Amino acid sequence: MKQPINIFWFRRDLRLDDNIGFCEALKDDNPVLPIFIFDKEILDKLPEDDARVTFIYNTLQKMRKTLQDEHNSSIAMYYGNPESIYKDLINDYKIDKVFTNRDYEPYAKERDEAVKTLLEENNIEFKTFKDQVIFEKDEVVKKDGDPYVVYTPYSKVWLDQFDEDKLKIHYTNSYLDNLVENSRLPNLSLSDMGFKTSSQEIKDYELTPTLIQEYEETRNFPAKDNTSRLGPHLRFGTVSVRKMVKKAIAESNNTFLKELIWREFFMQILWHYPETKDNAFKSKYDRIEWRNNEDEFKKWCEGKTGYPLVDAGMRQLNKTGFMHNRVRMLVGSFLCKHLLIDWRWGESYFAEKLHDYEMSSNVGNWQWVAGSGVDAAPYFRIFNPTTQIDKFDKNKKYIKQWVEEYDTDKYPEKMVDHKEARERCLEVYKAAVS
């Protein structure tokens, strides 16, 4: 007779320590089989050299090695449709419970509902935990239960409810002996899934006390590059959000902490309003008559608009998978307002290119620049891509780093006149939303 086991399903929590669902699985009575599923539904839409797939794969291999070397265990790796893989697992093992951490994106919610139904039909309990946020779903809402759709009151209630004394770190080390003993669990190669190692690298994050303390005064200047590069690590859970919040508090840095709260604000917006991944939060903005000129979109994608700060940002993105946050706002505004190209086109391009792509933040920020989202910039706020240089890259250090032909005959002419584009944008927006 097969011995009952529990499964822990790694997803956006690629770490062995301070992982709530993993810790809870290990504390249960049955031995734990850790698994990871490379989901075809997600992977089939990605380029073969996607840096994020390489990063996930390499991270999992390191985790496997740690478990093999120190605990005579491993992580079983699968590629395919999660529901189909669970059908096979149910045939191969006597599963008592499946543990996992919650994911709030629309596709993830549908996927988990399908897996939960399958498991329950087979008398297997599906246990989910809050891990990637401090507050989720309905935990920070108005007194009448409605979600906040403006950041400032949301962040105030978030901070009022937050109690550092209750912020527990979930250490797993003393429980790791409760893993299934098998160091030769199924593995995969990137090529098994139709991928190859990316030439782009997702860098380790830097979160020194100095960086946190200077964050407020340096974060808007792209040439200084004084950003933590924490985004992909929060996205894939190679760091614990609880440890990051503790660091922000230890350095008494509210600006850095508020960035983490912004992330949770956008997450709860997407959870409450999943339709906003495709539709404007303010529905009248879906009446905008976008020009959607494909040649102009191509120039924007390639960083050949003739506006140096816009071009520097797009070229940095294309080459490295990263773009400085201040520049993201400018390139987004330029696409929607100067070129009158639908924010969804830009959101999709960022989804393909950004290492730290997180649907909730990306959709939230794109709708912010388009004026159509929660807590959005008013539609008549249109960044001037030339004066932004004076404010944030006065010495043109960032521009010269990414636009090699800047200030030469080879640099393209401006594709639109700022004043004319601004007037055209105001006219089109006004017609749609008034």
SULPEGI-V363134 format. One record per residue. N is the residue number from 1. PSI is psi as a letter, one per 20 degrees, with the letter a starting at -180 (none if undefined). Layout:
BEGIN
N/PSI
N/PSI
END
This chain:
BEGIN
1/p
2/q
3/p
4/q
5/r
6/q
7/p
8/p
9/o
10/q
11/e
12/l
13/l
14/m
15/q
16/h
17/q
18/l
19/o
20/g
21/g
22/g
23/g
24/h
25/g
26/h
27/i
28/r
29/h
30/q
31/q
32/p
33/o
34/p
35/q
36/p
37/o
38/o
39/o
40/h
41/h
42/g
43/h
44/i
45/i
46/q
47/q
48/i
49/k
50/p
51/h
52/h
53/g
54/g
55/g
56/g
57/g
58/h
59/g
60/h
61/h
62/g
63/g
64/g
65/g
66/g
67/h
68/g
69/h
70/i
71/j
72/l
73/a
74/a
75/p
76/p
77/p
78/q
79/p
80/b
81/p
82/g
83/g
84/h
85/h
86/h
87/g
88/g
89/h
90/h
91/h
92/h
93/q
94/n
95/p
96/g
97/q
98/p
99/q
100/r
101/q
102/q
103/q
104/j
105/q
106/g
107/g
108/h
109/g
110/g
111/g
112/h
113/g
114/g
115/g
116/g
117/g
118/g
119/g
120/h
121/h
122/j
123/k
124/p
125/p
126/o
127/p
128/q
129/q
130/p
131/h
132/j
133/r
134/g
135/q
136/r
137/d
138/j
139/h
140/n
141/r
142/r
143/h
144/j
145/i
146/q
147/q
148/p
149/j
150/p
151/g
152/g
153/h
154/g
155/h
156/g
157/h
158/g
159/h
160/h
161/h
162/p
163/o
164/h
165/h
166/j
167/n
168/p
169/p
170/n
171/p
172/i
173/g
174/i
175/i
176/i
177/i
178/j
179/q
180/p
181/n
182/o
183/j
184/l
185/q
186/p
187/r
188/r
189/r
190/h
191/h
192/h
193/j
194/k
195/r
196/r
197/p
198/q
199/i
200/q
201/p
202/o
203/q
204/q
205/q
206/o
207/m
208/q
209/h
210/g
211/g
212/g
213/h
214/j
215/g
216/g
217/i
218/i
219/i
220/j
221/o
222/h
223/h
224/h
225/l
226/l
227/q
228/i
229/k
230/h
231/g
232/h
233/h
234/h
235/g
236/j
237/k
238/i
239/q
240/p
241/h
242/g
243/h
244/g
245/g
246/h
247/g
248/g
249/g
250/h
251/j
252/l
253/o
254/h
255/g
256/g
257/h
258/h
259/h
260/h
261/h
262/g
263/g
264/h
265/g
266/h
267/g
268/h
269/g
270/h
271/g
272/h
273/m
274/h
275/i
276/i
277/h
278/h
279/q
280/p
281/g
282/o
283/h
284/h
285/i
286/i
287/i
288/p
289/n
290/q
291/h
292/l
293/o
294/h
295/h
296/h
297/g
298/g
299/g
300/g
301/g
302/i
303/l
304/l
305/i
306/i
307/o
308/h
309/h
310/g
311/h
312/g
313/g
314/h
315/h
316/g
317/g
318/h
319/h
320/i
321/j
322/q
323/p
324/p
325/g
326/h
327/h
328/g
329/g
330/g
331/h
332/g
333/g
334/g
335/g
336/g
337/g
338/h
339/i
340/l
341/p
342/p
343/h
344/h
345/g
346/g
347/g
348/h
349/g
350/h
351/h
352/h
353/h
354/p
355/h
356/k
357/p
358/p
359/g
360/g
361/h
362/g
363/g
364/g
365/h
366/g
367/h
368/g
369/h
370/i
371/j
372/i
373/a
374/q
375/k
376/q
377/p
378/q
379/h
380/i
381/o
382/o
383/p
384/o
385/i
386/g
387/h
388/h
389/g
390/h
391/g
392/i
393/l
394/g
395/j
396/k
397/g
398/g
399/g
400/h
401/h
402/h
403/n
404/h
405/j
406/p
407/k
408/r
409/h
410/i
411/p
412/q
413/q
414/p
415/h
416/q
417/p
418/g
419/g
420/g
421/h
422/g
423/g
424/g
425/g
426/h
427/g
428/g
429/g
430/g
431/h
432/g
433/i
434/none
END
